[in-house]
Amino acid sequence: MSDIQRIDSNERLSRIVIHGGVAHVAGVTASDRSGDIGAQTREVLQKIDGFLAQAGTDKSRLLNVQIWLKDIDRDFAGMNAVWGEWADKANMPTRATCEAKLAAPELLVEIIVSAAV
């Protein structure tokens, strides 16, 4: 028996890895890339809710969040507005937000999370 559980793995990555009581969720991007930062962030956070549920946890148990924005000057406020609606204010994780060249030009945000199980 392995002490590492891998969920939804393919040749490049596992969507979720659980080890030592912590679920690590790989970077999540929007499937509908036609939307603005609010729409893409909303979709990404909905997907994260689903991945956390698969791992047996939820956003109230988030430990760490990394947010990558295509254009931090343009999109930081819009992303934060959606984040503020979604986040569990009684259980805020550590968080970093950076600007990065994402995998496709129409992607505006990618979010990586870890949560206690």
N, C-alpha and C positions, 0 to 999 in steps of 0.2 A: 504494500500500500504506500502511495506517495503522499507526502505532506504538502504537495503543491497540486492544486486543482486548476485545470485550464479549461475554459469554456469558449466555444465558438472559435476554434483554431483553424488556421489555413496555412499555406506555405510561407506566409510572411509574418503572421502575428497571431496571438490569441486575443480575442476581444476582451476577455476578463481573465485575470490570474488571481487566485486566492491563496495566500500563504500567511502563516502566523497570525491568523485572525483579521487580516486586512485584504480587502478586494481592491485590485488595481484595474482600472478600466482604461483601455487604450484610447488614443485620441478619437474624438467623435466630431464629425462634420455633418452638415445638412445634406439630405438627399435632394431636396428642392433648392437648387442653387440660384433660382431666379429672384428670390426675395431679398429685401434689405437686411441690415444687421439685426433688426428686431425679429423679423421672421426667421432668419437663420438661427439666431440664438435660442428662440423659443423651441424650434424643432430639435436642436441639439440637446437642450435641457430635458425635453420630453423623452428623447432616446436614452439619455443618462438615467432618468427615472426607471425605465425598463431594464437597462443593464444592471442597475443596482438591485432591482427586485429579483432578477435572475441569480444574483449572488447572495440573496437572502438578507439584504440590507436596504437602507433608504438614505435620502439626502440629510436626514437628521444626524446621521453617523459619519458624514464626510469629515475627512482629516485634512486633505490637501487638494487644492484645485489649481491647475495651470490653464490659463486662457491665452490663446494665441490669436491676435487680430491681424488682418491684412493691412489695415490702415488705422493705427491707434489714435491718431489725431481726429480723424473723421468719425470713428465708430465706438470709441470708449464710452461716451455718455449713453448712446443707444443700447449698447450691450449691457451696461450697468443698470439701466432702467428695467430691462427684462430680468436680469439677475436678481435685482431687488424684489421683484414680484415673486420669484421662484424660491429663493434661498430661505432656509429655516433660520429666522432671525435669532432664535434662542440657542442655536447650535452652529455658529459660523465656523467654517474651516479656515486654515491658513490659505492664502491665495496669492498668486502672482499673475500679472497680465503683461504680455510682451507683444511687440510687433514682429511679424515673421512673414516671409514669402511662403505661402501655403501651397499645397500640392496641385491646385488648379486655380486659374485666374479668377474664376467666379466664386470661389470660396472666400468668405469674409471672416469666419471664426472657426476655431478648433478648440475643444476643451478636453482636458485629461483630468480624471479624478481618482482618488483613493479614499476608501471608506472602511471603517471598522465593521466587521461582520457580527 
